[in-house]
């Protein structure tokens, strides 16, 4: 960083410092993170493959689940390989523009993930409240348009972040106390006012997070009313059981996200930075790791498809041996 005649030059690179204060146990911290990453890769790729190959899963609910799995994979792949390089090989440097690209993808993919969870809630609403019109309402063109709109919303709203950061002067430290480049961690290094960045960040949080949570809440309020009105207790249990996996996915995604958001805004001086960073990593890793497991355990159609797939492979291998 050069400063001459009040002109600031952007740093060539940032230093990602990992988890400050826990440098001695970086290798041990990396082991569960790496295990979770491997589970997320296997689980989500397996789930997408299963939905693609199994004709009985060619339904809107599972198409949205495939979208969620792909976004989860992209989100954790954007950050974890670099984090493991920090923990294992002490490779802490990241190019300034690479940092901006990582920032864009991290926030963009998390925004798209929130939108897909909202679409899945609307899918459950239509399936339970309008079961006879489900196939007519959620046609393949509607699913494609909804998925594309969700993707474009995440991309377009996150696109200004790198430009807002690039305009800032960085005349202080270039050390980021984090394992990846997120918006707030980077802008805190600037020696100029970051009010515009903070205001835009809050606006995006309202347009994506609050809007999606409100839509999910309204959907499940209507679902609850429809389920309670059913005369049979078995019918009520069966109807609501189709939502349990999605409710679990919502909790897994939003609880760490809200913790990260509120502690960044209001609890920055009371909570140790290491806790911030660990939760921020879990926020990106927990959904990709747990969602395939939750859906595999709680969704009968997926369990049956997995058993059918395994039995088919077992039968094919035994026929080859004979």
Helices and strands as residue ranges (DSSP letters): E 3-4, E 7-8, E 13-16, G 23-25, H 26-53, G 55-57, H 60-89, E 93-95, H 96-129, G 131-133, H 134-137, H 140-166, E 175-176, H 183-187, H 195-204, I 205-210, H 211-228, H 233-241, H 244-266, H 273-298, H 300-321
